[in-house]
Amino acid sequence: MRSAFLRLLMQEDLNFLLTNRLPRRWATRIVGRIAAIEHPLVARPALAAWRFFSDVDLSDAATTRFRSLRDGFVRRLKPGARPVDPDPAVLASPCDAIVGAHGQIAGQGVWQVKGYPYRLDELIPDAALAERFRDGSFVTLRLTAAMYHRFHAPADLTVEGVTYLSGDCWNVNPIALRRVERLFCRNERAVIEARLQGTALPLLLVPVAAILVASIRLSFLDTERNLRERGPGRTPCEVAVAKGDEMGWFEHGSTIIVILPRGISLAPTLIEGAPIRAGERLAIIDQR
C-alpha cells in the first residue's frame, strides 16, 4: 500500500501540482509552525507521517525520541557516524545528499538539469564575486526529507561573508528542476563566501531553501534566528571553521550548490543521481 501510494505521488504532473501549485509561502509558514509544535497530539502524527512518506533511516541518529517534527529534521548523529576524509588535498561533501548536476562551469554558465542553464551572476548577487569562479566547477547536492539535515565544512575554511537573498520556495526535486527555469536563482538562498586556509583559493557554498520548512540556520553566525529573520543583505565575517565542523542546518530537505574555482577538480567518482554522505570525497585540490 505504501509503495503504491508513493508511486502515485511521484507521477510527474500530480507531484508538480501538489508541491508547487499551492500557495508556496503560505504552505511553508504553516508547515514550519506545525513542525515546531511539541505537544504530543500534533508532534506524534507529524513524525509518523514523516516516517511513512520519507522512509527515514534513524539507525545512526543520536536519539530517536523527538519532541517535534523539527527535532527529527535537525537531528544529530552518533559520534563517528560521518567520518571525514582526512586527506588535506580532499574537499569533503558538506552534507548527505543525492548528487545532482555537476561539472565544469562554462564561463559563468551552469545548469540545474540538462537543458536548463543559468548563470552564476544570476545565482550570486555580486558580479565580481561570481567572476572569480569563471571556468571553475560546481556540484549540486540535493537533500531529501529523510536525510540528515546538518551541513559541515568541506575543508579547513575561513568564512568571509554571508549574503542572504529572499525569494520563492519552489520544490527542488528533479520534477520541478525540469519545469521551472532558473529555479535556484528564484528561491530563497544564502551565499557563503569562504577561502581554503593556507591558500588563496575561494569557495562558495550556496544553501537553497525549498517549499515547506524553508529555514536555514548558520552555526557560525546566529542559531537563535534563521536567515530570513535576520533579513536580506551581506554580513561580513572572519570565522575559522575546521574541516568537518558543523556550519549550519536546514529545517527541511533542500539543496546546497558547491562552487569551486580553477585549481580544484571534482572527484571522478561523482555520479549524478547517486547518494553521497557528509565527509566523503567531493573534490581534489590540484595546486597549492
C-alpha positions as protocol buffer text, in pm:
chain_id: "A"
residue {
  index: 1
  type: MET
  ca { x: 0 y: 0 z: 0 }
}
residue {
  index: 2
  type: ARG
  ca { x: 274 y: 244 z: 97 }
}
residue {
  index: 3
  type: SER
  ca { x: 476 y: 183 z: -222 }
}
residue {
  index: 4
  type: ALA
  ca { x: 167 y: 216 z: -443 }
}
residue {
  index: 5
  type: PHE
  ca { x: 71 y: 543 z: -274 }
}
residue {
  index: 6
  type: LEU
  ca { x: 421 y: 683 z: -315 }
}
residue {
  index: 7
  type: ARG
  ca { x: 429 y: 582 z: -683 }
}
residue {
  index: 8
  type: LEU
  ca { x: 105 y: 776 z: -730 }
}
residue {
  index: 9
  type: LEU
  ca { x: 253 y: 1086 z: -564 }
}
residue {
  index: 10
  type: MET
  ca { x: 564 y: 1067 z: -782 }
}
residue {
  index: 11
  type: GLN
  ca { x: 366 y: 1081 z: -1107 }
}
residue {
  index: 12
  type: GLU
  ca { x: 519 y: 1391 z: -1260 }
}
residue {
  index: 13
  type: ASP
  ca { x: 210 y: 1604 z: -1325 }
}
residue {
  index: 14
  type: LEU
  ca { x: 50 y: 1522 z: -990 }
}
residue {
  index: 15
  type: ASN
  ca { x: 373 y: 1573 z: -795 }
}
residue {
  index: 16
  type: PHE
  ca { x: 434 y: 1911 z: -954 }
}
residue {
  index: 17
  type: LEU
  ca { x: 75 y: 2017 z: -891 }
}
residue {
  index: 18
  type: LEU
  ca { x: 78 y: 1912 z: -524 }
}
residue {
  index: 19
  type: THR
  ca { x: 419 y: 2057 z: -441 }
}
residue {
  index: 20
  type: ASN
  ca { x: 425 y: 2376 z: -645 }
}
residue {
  index: 21
  type: ARG
  ca { x: 79 y: 2497 z: -746 }
}
residue {
  index: 22
  type: LEU
  ca { x: -40 y: 2560 z: -392 }
}
residue {
  index: 23
  type: PRO
  ca { x: 49 y: 2895 z: -224 }
}
residue {
  index: 24
  type: ARG
  ca { x: 413 y: 2807 z: -154 }
}
residue {
  index: 25
  type: ARG
  ca { x: 499 y: 3072 z: 105 }
}
residue {
  index: 26
  type: TRP
  ca { x: 173 y: 3023 z: 293 }
}
residue {
  index: 27
  type: ALA
  ca { x: 222 y: 2644 z: 299 }
}
residue {
  index: 28
  type: THR
  ca { x: 582 y: 2690 z: 412 }
}
residue {
  index: 29
  type: ARG
  ca { x: 483 y: 2912 z: 705 }
}
residue {
  index: 30
  type: ILE
  ca { x: 204 y: 2677 z: 814 }
}
residue {
  index: 31
  type: VAL
  ca { x: 414 y: 2361 z: 797 }
}
residue {
  index: 32
  type: GLY
  ca { x: 701 y: 2541 z: 972 }
}
residue {
  index: 33
  type: ARG
  ca { x: 470 y: 2622 z: 1264 }
}
residue {
  index: 34
  type: ILE
  ca { x: 334 y: 2267 z: 1279 }
}
residue {
  index: 35
  type: ALA
  ca { x: 687 y: 2124 z: 1271 }
}
residue {
  index: 36
  type: ALA
  ca { x: 785 y: 2330 z: 1576 }
}
residue {
  index: 37
  type: ILE
  ca { x: 490 y: 2219 z: 1793 }
}
residue {
  index: 38
  type: GLU
  ca { x: 599 y: 1987 z: 2074 }
}
residue {
  index: 39
  type: HIS
  ca { x: 255 y: 1883 z: 2200 }
}
residue {
  index: 40
  type: PRO
  ca { x: 220 y: 1504 z: 2152 }
}
residue {
  index: 41
  type: LEU
  ca { x: -121 y: 1537 z: 1982 }
}
residue {
  index: 42
  type: VAL
  ca { x: 50 y: 1727 z: 1699 }
}
residue {
  index: 43
  type: ALA
  ca { x: 409 y: 1601 z: 1714 }
}
residue {
  index: 44
  type: ARG
  ca { x: 334 y: 1228 z: 1712 }
}
residue {
  index: 45
  type: PRO
  ca { x: 117 y: 1220 z: 1397 }
}
residue {
  index: 46
  type: ALA
  ca { x: 353 y: 1465 z: 1223 }
}
residue {
  index: 47
  type: LEU
  ca { x: 652 y: 1241 z: 1299 }
}
residue {
  index: 48
  type: ALA
  ca { x: 456 y: 932 z: 1195 }
}
residue {
  index: 49
  type: ALA
  ca { x: 365 y: 1093 z: 861 }
}
residue {
  index: 50
  type: TRP
  ca { x: 729 y: 1194 z: 805 }
}
residue {
  index: 51
  type: ARG
  ca { x: 848 y: 838 z: 865 }
}
residue {
  index: 52
  type: PHE
  ca { x: 573 y: 696 z: 640 }
}
residue {
  index: 53
  type: PHE
  ca { x: 632 y: 926 z: 343 }
}
residue {
  index: 54
  type: SER
  ca { x: 1011 y: 954 z: 356 }
}
residue {
  index: 55
  type: ASP
  ca { x: 1115 y: 607 z: 480 }
}
residue {
  index: 56
  type: VAL
  ca { x: 1369 y: 777 z: 707 }
}
residue {
  index: 57
  type: ASP
  ca { x: 1659 y: 571 z: 850 }
}
residue {
  index: 58
  type: LEU
  ca { x: 1730 y: 667 z: 1211 }
}
residue {
  index: 59
  type: SER
  ca { x: 1984 y: 394 z: 1285 }
}
residue {
  index: 60
  type: ASP
  ca { x: 2269 y: 646 z: 1306 }
}
residue {
  index: 61
  type: ALA
  ca { x: 2073 y: 916 z: 1493 }
}
residue {
  index: 62
  type: ALA
  ca { x: 2193 y: 1016 z: 1840 }
}
residue {
  index: 63
  type: THR
  ca { x: 1834 y: 967 z: 1959 }
}
residue {
  index: 64
  type: THR
  ca { x: 1507 y: 854 z: 1805 }
}
residue {
  index: 65
  type: ARG
  ca { x: 1293 y: 1034 z: 2063 }
}
residue {
  index: 66
  type: PHE
  ca { x: 1194 y: 1369 z: 1914 }
}
residue {
  index: 67
  type: ARG
  ca { x: 984 y: 1640 z: 2078 }
}
residue {
  index: 68
  type: SER
  ca { x: 863 y: 1773 z: 1741 }
}
residue {
  index: 69
  type: LEU
  ca { x: 888 y: 1716 z: 1369 }
}
residue {
  index: 70
  type: ARG
  ca { x: 1156 y: 1984 z: 1353 }
}
residue {
  index: 71
  type: ASP
  ca { x: 1362 y: 1791 z: 1610 }
}
residue {
  index: 72
  type: GLY
  ca { x: 1355 y: 1496 z: 1372 }
}
residue {
  index: 73
  type: PHE
  ca { x: 1463 y: 1707 z: 1076 }
}
residue {
  index: 74
  type: VAL
  ca { x: 1759 y: 1865 z: 1257 }
}
residue {
  index: 75
  type: ARG
  ca { x: 1864 y: 1552 z: 1449 }
}
residue {
  index: 76
  type: ARG
  ca { x: 2226 y: 1499 z: 1542 }
}
residue {
  index: 77
  type: LEU
  ca { x: 2409 y: 1177 z: 1467 }
}
residue {
  index: 78
  type: LYS
  ca { x: 2602 y: 933 z: 1683 }
}
residue {
  index: 79
  type: PRO
  ca { x: 2971 y: 1025 z: 1723 }
}
residue {
  index: 80
  type: GLY
  ca { x: 3174 y: 893 z: 1430 }
}
residue {
  index: 81
  type: ALA
  ca { x: 2868 y: 833 z: 1208 }
}
residue {
  index: 82
  type: ARG
  ca { x: 3015 y: 1056 z: 934 }
}
residue {
  index: 83
  type: PRO
  ca { x: 3394 y: 1016 z: 923 }
}
residue {
  index: 84
  type: VAL
  ca { x: 3561 y: 1294 z: 725 }
}
residue {
  index: 85
  type: ASP
  ca { x: 3822 y: 1216 z: 457 }
}
residue {
  index: 86
  type: PRO
  ca { x: 4147 y: 1317 z: 635 }
}
residue {
  index: 87
  type: ASP
  ca { x: 4348 y: 1399 z: 320 }
}
residue {
  index: 88
  type: PRO
  ca { x: 4417 y: 1777 z: 329 }
}
residue {
  index: 89
  type: ALA
  ca { x: 4404 y: 1785 z: -52 }
}
residue {
  index: 90
  type: VAL
  ca { x: 4048 y: 1650 z: -50 }
}
residue {
  index: 91
  type: LEU
  ca { x: 3733 y: 1859 z: -14 }
}
residue {
  index: 92
  type: ALA
  ca { x: 3467 y: 1651 z: 159 }
}
residue {
  index: 93
  type: SER
  ca { x: 3097 y: 1657 z: 88 }
}
residue {
  index: 94
  type: PRO
  ca { x: 2937 y: 1907 z: 327 }
}
residue {
  index: 95
  type: CYS
  ca { x: 2619 y: 1703 z: 364 }
}
residue {
  index: 96
  type: ASP
  ca { x: 2431 y: 1384 z: 297 }
}
residue {
  index: 97
  type: ALA
  ca { x: 2276 y: 1427 z: -47 }
}
residue {
  index: 98
  type: ILE
  ca { x: 2184 y: 1298 z: -388 }
}
residue {
  index: 99
  type: VAL
  ca { x: 2441 y: 1420 z: -642 }
}
residue {
  index: 100
  type: GLY
  ca { x: 2272 y: 1641 z: -898 }
}
residue {
  index: 101
  type: ALA
  ca { x: 2403 y: 1835 z: -1196 }
}
residue {
  index: 102
  type: HIS
  ca { x: 2778 y: 1893 z: -1176 }
}
residue {
  index: 103
  type: GLY
  ca { x: 3077 y: 1962 z: -1396 }
}
residue {
  index: 104
  type: GLN
  ca { x: 3287 y: 2245 z: -1532 }
}
residue {
  index: 105
  type: ILE
  ca { x: 3149 y: 2597 z: -1539 }
}
residue {
  index: 106
  type: ALA
  ca { x: 3140 y: 2724 z: -1899 }
}
residue {
  index: 107
  type: GLY
  ca { x: 3242 y: 3085 z: -1846 }
}
residue {
  index: 108
  type: GLN
  ca { x: 2967 y: 3162 z: -1596 }
}
residue {
  index: 109
  type: GLY
  ca { x: 2724 y: 2906 z: -1732 }
}
residue {
  index: 110
  type: VAL
  ca { x: 2600 y: 2619 z: -1516 }
}
residue {
  index: 111
  type: TRP
  ca { x: 2286 y: 2408 z: -1529 }
}
residue {
  index: 112
  type: GLN
  ca { x: 2024 y: 2275 z: -1290 }
}
residue {
  index: 113
  type: VAL
  ca { x: 1944 y: 1979 z: -1515 }
}
residue {
  index: 114
  type: LYS
  ca { x: 2026 y: 1911 z: -1879 }
}
residue {
  index: 115
  type: GLY
  ca { x: 1862 y: 2178 z: -2096 }
}
residue {
  index: 116
  type: TYR
  ca { x: 1803 y: 2420 z: -1808 }
}
residue {
  index: 117
  type: PRO
  ca { x: 2102 y: 2653 z: -1778 }
}
residue {
  index: 118
  type: TYR
  ca { x: 2155 y: 2950 z: -1552 }
}
residue {
  index: 119
  type: ARG
  ca { x: 2443 y: 3186 z: -1480 }
}
residue {
  index: 120
  type: LEU
  ca { x: 2649 y: 3230 z: -1167 }
}
residue {
  index: 121
  type: ASP
  ca { x: 2584 y: 3603 z: -1168 }
}
residue {
  index: 122
  type: GLU
  ca { x: 2210 y: 3524 z: -1151 }
}
residue {
  index: 123
  type: LEU
  ca { x: 2260 y: 3295 z: -851 }
}
residue {
  index: 124
  type: ILE
  ca { x: 2514 y: 3523 z: -679 }
}
residue {
  index: 125
  type: PRO
  ca { x: 2425 y: 3893 z: -637 }
}
residue {
  index: 126
  type: ASP
  ca { x: 2785 y: 4016 z: -657 }
}
residue {
  index: 127
  type: ALA
  ca { x: 2902 y: 4005 z: -1021 }
}
residue {
  index: 128
  type: ALA
  ca { x: 3268 y: 4049 z: -923 }
}
residue {
  index: 129
  type: LEU
  ca { x: 3244 y: 3754 z: -684 }
}
residue {
  index: 130
  type: ALA
  ca { x: 3078 y: 3537 z: -949 }
}
residue {
  index: 131
  type: GLU
  ca { x: 3357 y: 3625 z: -1193 }
}
residue {
  index: 132
  type: ARG
  ca { x: 3616 y: 3473 z: -958 }
}
residue {
  index: 133
  type: PHE
  ca { x: 3468 y: 3132 z: -1037 }
}
residue {
  index: 134
  type: ARG
  ca { x: 3469 y: 3166 z: -1415 }
}
residue {
  index: 135
  type: ASP
  ca { x: 3558 y: 2832 z: -1577 }
}
residue {
  index: 136
  type: GLY
  ca { x: 3569 y: 2663 z: -1237 }
}
residue {
  index: 137
  type: SER
  ca { x: 3343 y: 2374 z: -1142 }
}
residue {
  index: 138
  type: PHE
  ca { x: 3023 y: 2313 z: -949 }
}
residue {
  index: 139
  type: VAL
  ca { x: 2821 y: 2035 z: -793 }
}
residue {
  index: 140
  type: THR
  ca { x: 2457 y: 2034 z: -686 }
}
residue {
  index: 141
  type: LEU
  ca { x: 2377 y: 1836 z: -370 }
}
residue {
  index: 142
  type: ARG
  ca { x: 2008 y: 1767 z: -304 }
}
residue {
  index: 143
  type: LEU
  ca { x: 1896 y: 1677 z: 48 }
}
residue {
  index: 144
  type: THR
  ca { x: 1576 y: 1475 z: 71 }
}
residue {
  index: 145
  type: ALA
  ca { x: 1327 y: 1497 z: 358 }
}
residue {
  index: 146
  type: ALA
  ca { x: 1460 y: 1172 z: 506 }
}
residue {
  index: 147
  type: MET
  ca { x: 1823 y: 1277 z: 516 }
}
residue {
  index: 148
  type: TYR
  ca { x: 2044 y: 1419 z: 787 }
}
residue {
  index: 149
  type: HIS
  ca { x: 1987 y: 1795 z: 754 }
}
residue {
  index: 150
  type: ARG
  ca { x: 2305 y: 1945 z: 901 }
}
residue {
  index: 151
  type: PHE
  ca { x: 2595 y: 2053 z: 681 }
}
residue {
  index: 152
  type: HIS
  ca { x: 2965 y: 2076 z: 756 }
}
residue {
  index: 153
  type: ALA
  ca { x: 3286 y: 2242 z: 640 }
}
residue {
  index: 154
  type: PRO
  ca { x: 3431 y: 2055 z: 340 }
}
residue {
  index: 155
  type: ALA
  ca { x: 3785 y: 2170 z: 435 }
}
residue {
  index: 156
  type: ASP
  ca { x: 3961 y: 2398 z: 680 }
}
residue {
  index: 157
  type: LEU
  ca { x: 3795 y: 2727 z: 587 }
}
residue {
  index: 158
  type: THR
  ca { x: 3781 y: 3092 z: 675 }
}
residue {
  index: 159
  type: VAL
  ca { x: 3428 y: 3221 z: 619 }
}
residue {
  index: 160
  type: GLU
  ca { x: 3446 y: 3582 z: 498 }
}
residue {
  index: 161
  type: GLY
  ca { x: 3084 y: 3671 z: 441 }
}
residue {
  index: 162
  type: VAL
  ca { x: 2725 y: 3555 z: 405 }
}
residue {
  index: 163
  type: THR
  ca { x: 2468 y: 3710 z: 173 }
}
residue {
  index: 164
  type: TYR
  ca { x: 2104 y: 3622 z: 230 }
}
residue {
  index: 165
  type: LEU
  ca { x: 1862 y: 3660 z: -61 }
}
residue {
  index: 166
  type: SER
  ca { x: 1490 y: 3642 z: -4 }
}
residue {
  index: 167
  type: GLY
  ca { x: 1298 y: 3451 z: -268 }
}
residue {
  index: 168
  type: ASP
  ca { x: 1041 y: 3192 z: -361 }
}
residue {
  index: 169
  type: CYS
  ca { x: 1000 y: 2840 z: -220 }
}
residue {
  index: 170
  type: TRP
  ca { x: 976 y: 2617 z: -527 }
}
residue {
  index: 171
  type: ASN
  ca { x: 1029 y: 2247 z: -468 }
}
residue {
  index: 172
  type: VAL
  ca { x: 1383 y: 2150 z: -569 }
}
residue {
  index: 173
  type: ASN
  ca { x: 1315 y: 1791 z: -672 }
}
residue {
  index: 174
  type: PRO
  ca { x: 1406 y: 1673 z: -1025 }
}
residue {
  index: 175
  type: ILE
  ca { x: 1048 y: 1714 z: -1147 }
}
residue {
  index: 176
  type: ALA
  ca { x: 1046 y: 2086 z: -1061 }
}
residue {
  index: 177
  type: LEU
  ca { x: 1401 y: 2135 z: -1194 }
}
residue {
  index: 178
  type: ARG
  ca { x: 1282 y: 2011 z: -1535 }
}
residue {
  index: 179
  type: ARG
  ca { x: 991 y: 2255 z: -1539 }
}
residue {
  index: 180
  type: VAL
  ca { x: 1099 y: 2578 z: -1372 }
}
residue {
  index: 181
  type: GLU
  ca { x: 1376 y: 2771 z: -1545 }
}
residue {
  index: 182
  type: ARG
  ca { x: 1647 y: 2927 z: -1326 }
}
residue {
  index: 183
  type: LEU
  ca { x: 1481 y: 2775 z: -1021 }
}
residue {
  index: 184
  type: PHE
  ca { x: 1780 y: 2811 z: -788 }
}
residue {
  index: 185
  type: CYS
  ca { x: 1805 y: 3179 z: -883 }
}
residue {
  index: 186
  type: ARG
  ca { x: 1440 y: 3232 z: -782 }
}
residue {
  index: 187
  type: ASN
  ca { x: 1442 y: 3057 z: -445 }
}
residue {
  index: 188
  type: GLU
  ca { x: 1544 y: 3187 z: -104 }
}
residue {
  index: 189
  type: ARG
  ca { x: 1915 y: 3120 z: -56 }
}
residue {
  index: 190
  type: ALA
  ca { x: 2239 y: 3215 z: 115 }
}
residue {
  index: 191
  type: VAL
  ca { x: 2579 y: 3268 z: -44 }
}
residue {
  index: 192
  type: ILE
  ca { x: 2854 y: 3162 z: 197 }
}
residue {
  index: 193
  type: GLU
  ca { x: 3190 y: 3306 z: 90 }
}
residue {
  index: 194
  type: ALA
  ca { x: 3498 y: 3123 z: 216 }
}
residue {
  index: 195
  type: ARG
  ca { x: 3859 y: 3055 z: 131 }
}
residue {
  index: 196
  type: LEU
  ca { x: 4066 y: 2747 z: 200 }
}
residue {
  index: 197
  type: GLN
  ca { x: 4301 y: 2811 z: 489 }
}
residue {
  index: 198
  type: GLY
  ca { x: 4664 y: 2824 z: 381 }
}
residue {
  index: 199
  type: THR
  ca { x: 4573 y: 2904 z: 20 }
}
residue {
  index: 200
  type: ALA
  ca { x: 4424 y: 3187 z: -184 }
}
residue {
  index: 201
  type: LEU
  ca { x: 4156 y: 2954 z: -323 }
}
residue {
  index: 202
  type: PRO
  ca { x: 3798 y: 3077 z: -275 }
}
residue {
  index: 203
  type: LEU
  ca { x: 3496 y: 2856 z: -227 }
}
residue {
  index: 204
  type: LEU
  ca { x: 3122 y: 2918 z: -227 }
}
residue {
  index: 205
  type: LEU
  ca { x: 2852 y: 2717 z: -56 }
}
residue {
  index: 206
  type: VAL
  ca { x: 2501 y: 2818 z: -161 }
}
residue {
  index: 207
  type: PRO
  ca { x: 2228 y: 2661 z: 53 }
}
residue {
  index: 208
  type: VAL
  ca { x: 1897 y: 2693 z: -135 }
}
residue {
  index: 209
  type: ALA
  ca { x: 1571 y: 2672 z: 59 }
}
residue {
  index: 210
  type: ALA
  ca { x: 1262 y: 2498 z: -72 }
}
residue {
  index: 211
  type: ILE
  ca { x: 892 y: 2456 z: -7 }
}
residue {
  index: 212
  type: LEU
  ca { x: 763 y: 2373 z: 342 }
}
residue {
  index: 213
  type: VAL
  ca { x: 1013 y: 2421 z: 626 }
}
residue {
  index: 214
  type: ALA
  ca { x: 1240 y: 2651 z: 423 }
}
residue {
  index: 215
  type: SER
  ca { x: 1459 y: 2769 z: 707 }
}
residue {
  index: 216
  type: ILE
  ca { x: 1840 y: 2800 z: 701 }
}
residue {
  index: 217
  type: ARG
  ca { x: 2043 y: 2849 z: 1018 }
}
residue {
  index: 218
  type: LEU
  ca { x: 2419 y: 2902 z: 1026 }
}
residue {
  index: 219
  type: SER
  ca { x: 2608 y: 2784 z: 1334 }
}
residue {
  index: 220
  type: PHE
  ca { x: 2892 y: 3031 z: 1288 }
}
residue {
  index: 221
  type: LEU
  ca { x: 2657 y: 3332 z: 1270 }
}
residue {
  index: 222
  type: ASP
  ca { x: 2346 y: 3301 z: 1483 }
}
residue {
  index: 223
  type: THR
  ca { x: 2141 y: 2994 z: 1560 }
}
residue {
  index: 224
  type: GLU
  ca { x: 1876 y: 3187 z: 1752 }
}
residue {
  index: 225
  type: ARG
  ca { x: 1742 y: 3341 z: 1431 }
}
residue {
  index: 226
  type: ASN
  ca { x: 1719 y: 3186 z: 1088 }
}
residue {
  index: 227
  type: LEU
  ca { x: 1847 y: 3386 z: 793 }
}
residue {
  index: 228
  type: ARG
  ca { x: 1501 y: 3506 z: 697 }
}
residue {
  index: 229
  type: GLU
  ca { x: 1461 y: 3665 z: 1040 }
}
residue {
  index: 230
  type: ARG
  ca { x: 1798 y: 3838 z: 1007 }
}
residue {
  index: 231
  type: GLY
  ca { x: 1684 y: 3993 z: 681 }
}
residue {
  index: 232
  type: PRO
  ca { x: 1839 y: 4031 z: 334 }
}
residue {
  index: 233
  type: GLY
  ca { x: 2187 y: 4164 z: 272 }
}
residue {
  index: 234
  type: ARG
  ca { x: 2551 y: 4074 z: 325 }
}
residue {
  index: 235
  type: THR
  ca { x: 2704 y: 4003 z: 664 }
}
residue {
  index: 236
  type: PRO
  ca { x: 3085 y: 4026 z: 660 }
}
residue {
  index: 237
  type: CYS
  ca { x: 3273 y: 3799 z: 899 }
}
residue {
  index: 238
  type: GLU
  ca { x: 3608 y: 3633 z: 959 }
}
residue {
  index: 239
  type: VAL
  ca { x: 3536 y: 3291 z: 1110 }
}
residue {
  index: 240
  type: ALA
  ca { x: 3767 y: 2990 z: 1104 }
}
residue {
  index: 241
  type: VAL
  ca { x: 3588 y: 2657 z: 1061 }
}
residue {
  index: 242
  type: ALA
  ca { x: 3775 y: 2327 z: 1078 }
}
residue {
  index: 243
  type: LYS
  ca { x: 3712 y: 2052 z: 823 }
}
residue {
  index: 244
  type: GLY
  ca { x: 3409 y: 1853 z: 928 }
}
residue {
  index: 245
  type: ASP
  ca { x: 3281 y: 2111 z: 1177 }
}
residue {
  index: 246
  type: GLU
  ca { x: 2911 y: 2190 z: 1160 }
}
residue {
  index: 247
  type: MET
  ca { x: 2829 y: 2504 z: 961 }
}
residue {
  index: 248
  type: GLY
  ca { x: 2452 y: 2503 z: 983 }
}
residue {
  index: 249
  type: TRP
  ca { x: 2134 y: 2319 z: 903 }
}
residue {
  index: 250
  type: PHE
  ca { x: 1810 y: 2318 z: 708 }
}
residue {
  index: 251
  type: GLU
  ca { x: 1481 y: 2260 z: 883 }
}
residue {
  index: 252
  type: HIS
  ca { x: 1370 y: 2056 z: 582 }
}
residue {
  index: 253
  type: GLY
  ca { x: 1540 y: 1892 z: 286 }
}
residue {
  index: 254
  type: SER
  ca { x: 1676 y: 2124 z: 20 }
}
residue {
  index: 255
  type: THR
  ca { x: 1993 y: 2181 z: -185 }
}
residue {
  index: 256
  type: ILE
  ca { x: 2350 y: 2301 z: -145 }
}
residue {
  index: 257
  type: ILE
  ca { x: 2539 y: 2417 z: -453 }
}
residue {
  index: 258
  type: VAL
  ca { x: 2917 y: 2399 z: -410 }
}
residue {
  index: 259
  type: ILE
  ca { x: 3107 y: 2636 z: -643 }
}
residue {
  index: 260
  type: LEU
  ca { x: 3480 y: 2586 z: -689 }
}
residue {
  index: 261
  type: PRO
  ca { x: 3749 y: 2788 z: -867 }
}
residue {
  index: 262
  type: ARG
  ca { x: 4002 y: 2665 z: -1118 }
}
residue {
  index: 263
  type: GLY
  ca { x: 4262 y: 2472 z: -923 }
}
residue {
  index: 264
  type: ILE
  ca { x: 4008 y: 2240 z: -761 }
}
residue {
  index: 265
  type: SER
  ca { x: 3868 y: 1946 z: -957 }
}
residue {
  index: 266
  type: LEU
  ca { x: 3557 y: 1744 z: -882 }
}
residue {
  index: 267
  type: ALA
  ca { x: 3621 y: 1386 z: -777 }
}
residue {
  index: 268
  type: PRO
  ca { x: 3585 y: 1150 z: -1075 }
}
residue {
  index: 269
  type: THR
  ca { x: 3373 y: 918 z: -860 }
}
residue {
  index: 270
  type: LEU
  ca { x: 3076 y: 1158 z: -856 }
}
residue {
  index: 271
  type: ILE
  ca { x: 2773 y: 1014 z: -1034 }
}
residue {
  index: 272
  type: GLU
  ca { x: 2455 y: 1211 z: -1096 }
}
residue {
  index: 273
  type: GLY
  ca { x: 2166 y: 1050 z: -911 }
}
residue {
  index: 274
  type: ALA
  ca { x: 2393 y: 862 z: -669 }
}
residue {
  index: 275
  type: PRO
  ca { x: 2396 y: 923 z: -294 }
}
residue {
  index: 276
  type: ILE
  ca { x: 2690 y: 1080 z: -114 }
}
residue {
  index: 277
  type: ARG
  ca { x: 2744 y: 1121 z: 258 }
}
residue {
  index: 278
  type: ALA
  ca { x: 2888 y: 1409 z: 454 }
}
residue {
  index: 279
  type: GLY
  ca { x: 3264 y: 1364 z: 482 }
}
residue {
  index: 280
  type: GLU
  ca { x: 3308 y: 1162 z: 164 }
}
residue {
  index: 281
  type: ARG
  ca { x: 3538 y: 1279 z: -116 }
}
residue {
  index: 282
  type: LEU
  ca { x: 3383 y: 1554 z: -328 }
}
residue {
  index: 283
  type: ALA
  ca { x: 3674 y: 1738 z: -493 }
}
residue {
  index: 284
  type: ILE
  ca { x: 4054 y: 1750 z: -502 }
}
residue {
  index: 285
  type: ILE
  ca { x: 4289 y: 2049 z: -482 }
}
residue {
  index: 286
  type: ASP
  ca { x: 4508 y: 2050 z: -795 }
}
residue {
  index: 287
  type: GLN
  ca { x: 4751 y: 2314 z: -680 }
}
residue {
  index: 288
  type: ARG
  ca { x: 4859 y: 2483 z: -359 }
}
